[in-house]
């Protein structure tokens, strides 16, 4: 009976950890490859365990050694950098190890020996918490991974050291009753350190967003200043342009006058800086992407209602708009130049919610893969991962809807506004 419980516990431990990997990381391989890699690793560990147990008498130490081999399929299956994969792998292993040690302590306290039933109950409890982990923890881990991808191996060291520390308590399980307080203190310190890491990374991301926003503002103001100077020059030359057009008309050469005026209007359009909305931060950001889209031959249609004071953090708003527009422009750039490239962006306020709708054309068909869509044409994600947008919509008690049909990619974001936002600003959504 005890052997059956131990076997089931190992299975639950393995399945839960694999599911956690899929919650925090994004697979890049076909499904058959994932199953094959995990199955081959499991078979190799099954035989390797027997070999190691003849050399190493402690079954827990053997379990830690063979369990670490799952880093191989993790490295092969998921698309994040090796630093991010190591961080997530050992973080998950540490979480499961802590759950195991807590219920092992309870078994020793109640039964005075290893039974396995309470350990199995703890692993089942951890498995039942997976939906909560996906909803509340996964967005924060995604932010950490985004920073780890830009940094060196240092961020990966902490979960590895945490795993080694908890493994030490597992190997010293016969003294777990006397070591329980140090175990709890160590675990609290580990959790507090994770909190400090998450806080530091969040602040780093905020600083990066602020720097990017300031750069966009400076670019917008430079363009505005250039436009003002160009308009001054054009106003100075207006008399000459009018005289030229008048001369064409006097000579009954209306075609030349029409052509000249057309060139003049095109020149005016090139130097004009559009104002797309009242919110200065969103206006600078969207104007930047209007310029980028024009360079890519993408037509952007805007219908925006964005007041200056929405009660939403300007950086958060720019992250949502910038992420969506950047993804849309990237998807449009993949379309052949002889086909239609367009982006429609619409924002409205209704029932104290800011609603952002963005639709863009794209080439090929898209397959949902977690929080991302992958183009079936070349297998690239085209930067369409929207995890940061979804995290911010959760922050503002809203929603993020993603839809893809008939070569049109659609994103709809709703953000709850503070009650102080006047109801008179609300507009009906068609």
N, C-alpha and C positions, 0 to 999 in steps of 0.2 A: 504493500500500500504506500509506504513511504517513498519507494523508488518511483512509483507512478506519479506521486505529487512532485517529486524533484524533476522528473522529465517534463511534466506539464509546466512547471515554473520556468524551466529553461526555455521552453517554447514561448511562453508569454513574455519573458524577458527579451527574447530575440525579436518577436513580432512587434512589440511595443517600440523598441528602439528603431527598427526599420521604418515604422510608420512615422516616428518623430523625424527621422532623416527626410522623409518625403514632405513633411510639413514645413521644414525650415529650408530645404534645398530644392533646386529645380532640375529634374532629370533631362538629360540631353540625348540619351540613347533610346532605340526602339524597345518596346515592351519585352520582346523575346530576348533581347540582350540583357535586360535587367534581371529577368527570371533566371537566365542561364548563369550570370555572374554570381548571383546570390546562392543558387543551388550548388554550383561548383565549390564555392567557399564553404558552404555548410557541410558538404561531403568531405572536403579536405580537413575541416576542423574535427569532424566525427572520428576520423582515423588518427589524426594527429593527437587528439586528446588521450587516446589509449597509449600512444607511444610516450608522451610526456609524463603520464601518470606512473609509468614504470621507472622514470628518472626522478621526477619531483613528487614527493609524497603528499604535498598539500593540494587537495583538489581545487581550493579557491584560487590559489596562485596559478594553477593550470588554466582555470577558467578565465582569469584576467589575460593571460598570455594568448590563448587561442581566440578569445573575444576580440582582441585588438586587431586580429587579421581581417576583420570586416572593414577595416579602413581601405583595403584593396578594392572591393567592389564599389565602395563609396567614392573613391577617387575616379573610378572608371565610369560610373553611371551619371554623376551630377556635373553640371556645367560650371559651377563656381570655381574660384581659384583654389589651389591646394591649401593655402593658409586658411581660407574660409571653411573648407571641408574639414580640416583638422580641428578647427575651433568648435564647429558644430558637433562633430563626432564625439570628442572627449567631453564636451558639455553634456550631451545626452547620456553618455556612459556614466558620468558623475551623478547625474540626476537619478538614474535607475539604481546606481550603486547605493546612494543615500537611502532611497526607499527600501532597498533590500536590507540594509544594516539596521534601520529603525525597526522593521518587523522581525528581524533576527534577534534583536535585543528583547522585544516583547515575548518571543518564543522562549528565550532563555530565562526570562523573568517568570513566565507562567509555568512552563513545562520543565525547565532546568536542562533541556537538551533540544537538539534540532528535530522538529517534527515536519515542518514544511507547509502546514496548512495556513498559518498566519502570513508567511512569506508570499504564498500564492494569492491570498486575499489582498495583500499590499500591491502586488503586481497588477491584479485585476482592477484595483482602485486607480492605479496610475494609468492603465489603459482606458478606463472610463473618463479620465480627465482630458483625454486628447482633444475633444472638441473645444474645451475651454482654452487649452494651450494654443490651439490654432487661431482662435479668435482674439485672445488678449496678449499672448506672448509673441506669436509669430511676427507681427509688424515690427516690434522692437528688435527682434533678432535680425530681421531683414535690414534694418538700419545699421546694425553692427556689422553685418556682412558687407554692406556697401562701403563702409570705411575700411574694413580689413582688406578688401580687394585693392585698396590704394596704399596700404602700409606694408611693413615688413613682418617677419615671423614673430615679433614680440607679442602681439595680441594673442597668438596661438598658444603661447607658453602657459598662460594662467589655467585654462581648463585642463591642460595636460598635467600640470602640477597638482591641481585639485583631484584629478583621477588617481594619481599616484598616492596622494595623502589618504583618500578614502579606501583605496586598495590595501593600504597598510593596516587600517582598522579591520578590514575583511580577513586578512591573513592572521591577524591577532584576535580572531573572533572568540577564542576561549577566554580572553580577558575583557570581553566587550562590556560586561556588567560594570567592571571597575573603570573602563575607559569611556563609558557612555557620556559623561559630562564633557571630557575633552572632544569627543566626537561631535556633540551638539555645538560646542563653542567653535570648533573648526568649521562646521557647516554654516553657522551664522556668519562667520567671517568671510567664507566663500561667497555666500549670497550677497553680503554687503559689498564685497569687491565687484561682483557682477553688476550691482546697482551703480557703483561708482563708474565702472566702464561704460555702462549704458548712458549715464548722465553726461560723461565727458564726450562720448561720441555724438549724443544729441546736440550738445553745445557746439561741437565741431561742425556738424551739418548746418546748424543755424548760422554760424559764422560764414561758411562757404556760400550759403544762400544769400546772406547779406552782401557779401563781396560781389557776387554775380549780379545782384539787383543794382548795386551802386554802379557797376560797370555798364549795365544797360541804361541807367539814368544818365550817366556821363555821355554815352554814345547818342542817346536821344537828344540831349541838350546841344551837343556838337552839331548834330544834323539840323536841329532847329535853328541854331545860330547861322549855319551855312545857308539855310533856306531864307532866313531874314536878309542876309547880305545879298543873296541872289535876287530876291524880290526888290531890294533897293536898286540894284543895277538895272533890273528889268523895267522898273518904274522910270528910271532916268532915261532909258532907251525907248520908252513907250511912244514918244512923239515921232521918232524915226520910223518905228514900225507902222504907225498910223499913216504917216506920209507915204510910205511905200505902198500900203494897201490902197490909199486914195489914188495914187498914180496908176495902179493897175485898173481900178474901176473907171477912171477918166478915160483910159485907153480901151475900155470895153473888154478888158481881159479878165473876166470874172473867174476863169479857171485858175489863173495864176494867183489871184487874190485869195481864192479858196484854199489853194495849196499852201500859200504863205501863212494864212491864219491857222491852218491845221498844224503846221510845224511849230508855230508859236504856242498853240494850246498844248501840244505834246511836251514842249520844253517847260511850260508852266507846271504840267502834271509831274514831271520828273523832279522838280525842285520843291514841290509842295510837300509839307509834312502833315499827314492826316492826323486828326484827333478822333480817336475811335470811341472813347468813353470819358467819363468825368473822373474816374479813379486814376490818379496820376501814375501810380505804380503799375497797374494793369495796362494803362495806356502806353507807357514806355515799353513794357514787355511785348505787348501785341504788335506795336509798331516795329519792333525789332524783328519779329517773326514774319510780319508782312514783307519786310525787306528781304529776308532770307527766302521766303516763298517766291517772291518775284524773280530772284536770281535763279531759282530752280524751275521756273516756268509753271508755278502752281498758282492758281487763282483762288484767293481767299475772299469769301463773302461774309461780312460781319453784320450782325444785328444785336447790338449790345446795350444793356441797361445795367451799368455798374457805377453807382454813386460813389462819391469820394469816401464817405464814412459808412462802411457796411457792418462794422462790429466784428469783422474777421481779420485776423492777423494778415498784414500785407504780404509777408513772406510766404505764409501758407497759401494764400490766394495765387501768388505768382508761381509757386511750386506746382499747383494743380494745373493752371493754365499753360505754364511753360512745358510741363511734362507731356500734356495732351497734344499741344501744338507741335512740339518737337517730334513726337511719335508720328503724328499725321503727316508732317512734311517729309519725314524719312520714308514713310510708306509710299507717298506720292512720287518721291524721287526714283522709286524702282519702276514706275510705269513708263513704257516707251514714250518718247516725246511726241509721237504722232497720235497719242491717245489723250483723253481728257484727264487733266490733273486738277482737282479742286478740293477745297476745304470749306465747309460751312460751319461757322461758329455763332451761337446764339446764347445770350444770357437774359434771364428774366427774374423778377422777384414776385413771388406769389405765396400768400399764407405764411409770411415770415420765413420763407426759404429762398435762398439763391439757387437757381437751377441753371446749370451750364450744359449745353448740348453741342457736341462737336461731331461732325460727320465728314469723312474723307473717302475719296476713291483709293483703291489699291489694286495691285496686280496679283492674280492668282486667287486661291482659296485659303482660308485660315482655319487652323485647327486649334481648339482651346487646349492649353497645357498648363494646368494650375492657374496662376493669376496672369498668364501671358497667352498670346496668340502666336502661333508659328505658321509662317507661310508655307504652303505645301509645294510652292514652286521651287524654292531653293533651301528650305529648312532653316532659314534665319528668322530670328524673332523680330527684326527690324526695330528693336528698342521699344516694343509694345508692352513691356512689363509695367503694370499699373499698381504695384503693391504700395508704393509711397502715396499715390492718390487715394487708394482705399483706406490706408491708415489715417489720412487727414480727414476723410469723410466720416470715419468713425469718431474722430476727435470732436467733430461738429454735429454729431448725432444725425448724420445724413446717410446717403447711400451712393453707390457707384454701380451703374448698370452698363454692361458691355455687350454689344450685339454686332454680329457680322452676317450680312446677307447680300447677295447679288453684287459682290465686289464693292460694297460700301461698308466701311467700318464706323460704328457709332459708339460714342461714349456719352453717357448722361450722368451728371454729378449733381447731387442736391446737398446743400449745406444749410443747417438751421441757423437763422439769424437771431441776435438778441431781441428781447421784447421791445427794446428802446428804438429799434428801427421802425420808422413810421409806416403804418399800414397803407397810407396814401401812395407810397412808392410802389406798391404791389401792382403787377401787370399780369393779365391772364395769359396763359400759355396756350398757344394754338395747337 
